[in-house]
């Protein structure tokens, strides 16, 4: 499979190492890399071993005709155009998060994908991470913690508390729940700013091209089939606590998993549902 990489130094760069996603992968050949920043392009070409560099990703698509395009930038302002220009040329896409700035843009991507008959895969590394796929998911489905009943998801604190990273970092956890339990039946949420319910007066320009946002605190509750619930929270707080993890509680135990990119053990198991603090 011929692979072309598109990034933008200074505007989303190459996301969470997506420029390296196909380096050394059997059956994949990196044929080119596109970056409008000349200096950044040279660095990325050297890093990935791409034989050619382009300032314009469309020129790369037209000239190299890759089978797969890695759209690596975390800047979501142009993700829709990037995806459409790829799939309309019959190119499969490996896409960095956040996917898009709105649900409507995602719908456009899906429609274009279906029409072209190609795939768009979002960069959820837990989909292929052995500890998650070969240990955590089988353990939960196999009854290691009994019947799952509550999943608690903790987002970042500090300056990123609230909605600023909701589209970027937390889909890892929601994608895991989707793999385990399917789609949620319903959700309700509460967005706050400085402790009060967010209003239009709290709107501000979000980071990384996401458009208007509001809120330094968010709490969301999801209900799944069979009575399983998921609870999400992220608050600005004092910035000293940045948990970024998911705890899945069952009737006989708990599994805790730090988010991707965290240099800790992947899975923590506790044989109690609500462990006490003393003597733990």
N, C-alpha and C positions, 0 to 999 in steps of 0.2 A: 504494500500500500504506500503510495506517494503522499507525503505529509508536508503541508505548507503551514508556517507559523506566522500569525499576525499579532503584533504588539504595538505599543505606543509609549516610548520612553517619555516620562514627564507627564503623561496623562493615563494613568492606570498601569503603566509598565507591562509586566508579564504575569500579573496576578500572583497566585500562590505557586510559583515555580512551574507554571503551565508550559513555559518554553522548553522545559526538560521532560515533558510528559511522554514523548516518544523516543527519547535518546536511549539507545541500547535495547529497544523493544524488537524482539524477533518478528520478522515479517513486515517491518515498517522502515521506510527510507525517507529521511528528512531531505527535501529537495530544495527548499528555499525558505527565507524569512523576510517579512516585510515590517518596516518601522520607519515612519516619516522623519524621525530624529537621526541624523547621520551618525553622530557619535554613539548614541545608544544602539543603533543598528549594528555598528561594527563590533561592539562588545557582545551583543547577543549572538551574532554570527559566529564569533570565536567560541562562545560558551557552548552553543548547541552543535557546532560542526556543520552548520548549513553551508552548502557549497556556493549559494548565491544569496545576495541581499537586494531588496527592492525598497524604494521609498513609498511606493503605492501598492497596497495589497491587491487591488483589482488587477493591476498589471501582472502581479505575481500569479493570480488565478488564471488569467488569460494565457500567459506564457507557459507556465509550468504545468497547468492542468492537474493539480493534486487530487487525490481521492478523498483526502481528509484535510480540513482546515482547522487548526488550533487557534481559536479566538481568545487570546490570553489576557487582554486588558481588563482591569477591574472597573474602568470608567464605563458606566452603562449608558451614557448619553447617546452613543452611536452603535450600541449593540444591535438594534433592530436593522439598521442599514448593513452592518457587517454580515449578519445572519442571512438576510434576504439576498445579498449579492453572492453569497456562497451557494445556498441551496438552489437558487434559480439557475446556477451553472452545473447543477448535479453533484455538488460537493458535500460530503458528510461533514458535520460540525462537532467539534469538542469545545464546549463553551464555558468560560469562566463565569462565576457568579459575581455580582447579581445578574440574573438573566436579562432583565429589562426594567425599565422605569415604570411600567404599568402593566396591568393584566391585559389591557387591550393590545399592547405590543406583543405580549406572549401569544395571544390568539392569532395575530398576524403571522408570527413565526410558525405556529403549528399548522395553519392553513397552507403556507408556502411549502413547508416540509412535506405535508401529505400530497400536495399537488406534484412535487418533484420526485417523490418516492425515495427520499434519503432520510438519514437519521440525524437528530440533534441530541447529543448527549451532554448533560450538564456535569461539571466537574465536582462530583460527590465522591471523593476518594474512598469513603467507607464502603462503597459498592464493590470494591475489589480488595479491600484491606483484610489480609488473612485473619488477624485476631477478631475482627468484627464478624466476618462471614463464616469463619470456621469454628469460632469459640462462642462469641457473645450471642449471636442469633440462634444457633443450635441449642445453647444452654437455656435460653428463655423459652424457645418452642418445646424443648424437651422437659420442662418442668423443674429446672434447677431452683427457681425462686417460687415455685408453686404457680398459682393462677395470677397472671399479671393484673394489677388493679389500678395503679397510679404511676404515671411518669412525670417527673419533675425536671423541667429544663431551666437552667440558669444561664442567662446571658451575661455579657460583660458589665462591669461597673465603671466608675470614673467618667471621663468625658465621652465615652462611647455608650454610656447607659441610655436605655430607651430604644428609640427606633433606628439609630444611626447605622447599626450593623445587622439589623433584622433580616435584610435581604441578602446579606453577604455571608455571614458566619453561621447563622442559626438554621438554614435549610438542611445542614448535615443531620441535625437531630430530627427534623420533621421527615426527612427522607428515610431515616432509620425506622421511625414509627410506621411509615407507609409500608416498608418491607415487612414489618412484623405484623401489623394489624389492619392494613388497608387504609382506605381514605376515611377521614373523620366524618361523622354524621353532621355535626354542627359545631359552631364556635361562637363565643362572645369574648369581648376584650374591652379594656379600659386604658386609655392613653392619658397620661398626666404631664403637666408642666409645673415644676416647683410645687408639687403637692396638690394642685387643683386640676380639675378636668380640662384637658386641652381644648382650646377654642380657635377659631380662625385668626384671632389676634396673635396667637403663638406661632403661626407659620413662619418658616425660615427656609433658606436654600439648603438642601441636604448635601452631604458629601458625595463625591464620585459621580456627579451627574444624575442623581436620583430625583432631582426636582424638588418641589416644595414638601417639607416635612414638618412635624411638630411633635414635641414631647420628649422629656428626659426620663420618663418612666412608662413602662408598658407591662400589662398583665393580661394574659390570654388563657382561656380555658377551652379545651377540645374534648368532645365526647365521641368515643368509638363504639362500634358494635360490641355487644356483650357486656356493656357496663364499664369498660376501661376508660379512664380519663387521663388527660395530659394537661399539665399546668406549666405555663411559661411565664418567666418574669425577668425583667432587666431594668435596673434603676441606676441613676447616676451615682448615688451614694457618695462615699468619701474616696473612692478610687483604690482603697487598700484591698478590697475583696473583689477579685475578678475570677469567679469560679469557672465559667464556661464549661459546663458539663451536663450530663443527663443522668438521673437516678431512676431506675425502673424498679418499683416496689411490687412484690408479689405477696401471696398469702403466707409464704414461708421463708422469704429472703429478699435480698436487694442486690442488683448489679448497678455499679456506677461506672460511667465512661467519660473521661475527659474528651473535649472536642478535638478534631483533627488538628495537626500541627503542634500539638502540645507534647513536649518531650518528657512524658511520664509513662508509667505502665498503662496499657490500653484499657484494662478491665480490673475493677475492684469488686470483690464479692463479699457480702456480709450475710451470715446465716440467720439474721433476724430481720423482721419487717420494720420495726421502729427501734433500732438499737439505742440503749441507754448511754449516757455520756460517761458515767463512773465505771471504771474497770474495763473499758472497751479495749 
